[in-house]
Amino acid sequence: MLAPVPPAPEPAPLLREALGEALRSERRARGRTLRDVAKASQVSLAYLSEIERGQKEASSEIIASVCSALGITMLDLVASVARGYAVHEGLAPVREAGTPPCSVAMAA
């Protein structure tokens, strides 16, 4: 008798989806509207909405402009995305940007 096959793990989100989710989360955390951030970043409202929904692959220039409008760095955004992937994969959390790595004492 064959053992039951476990269900396949849910695939990780595409990078464009993870970036969009992180940008939307950062925008909402700052209490900013889509219209406000679109204007500040000089990205059309429709295009920014598509980026946040993971429907468009934004260039690094566009992402940098949106990050600047939100007052975050690209490192902050990438770290947020990395933490999301780590959680999805069941890995140890990725440390926050700007925090020192854990120091581990070596045994003599």
Secondary structure, DSSP 8 states (H G I E B T S, - for coil): --------------HHHHHHHHHHHHHHHTT--HHHHHHHHT--HHHHHHHHTT-S---HHHHHHHHHHHT--HHHHHHHHHHHHHHHHT------TTS---------
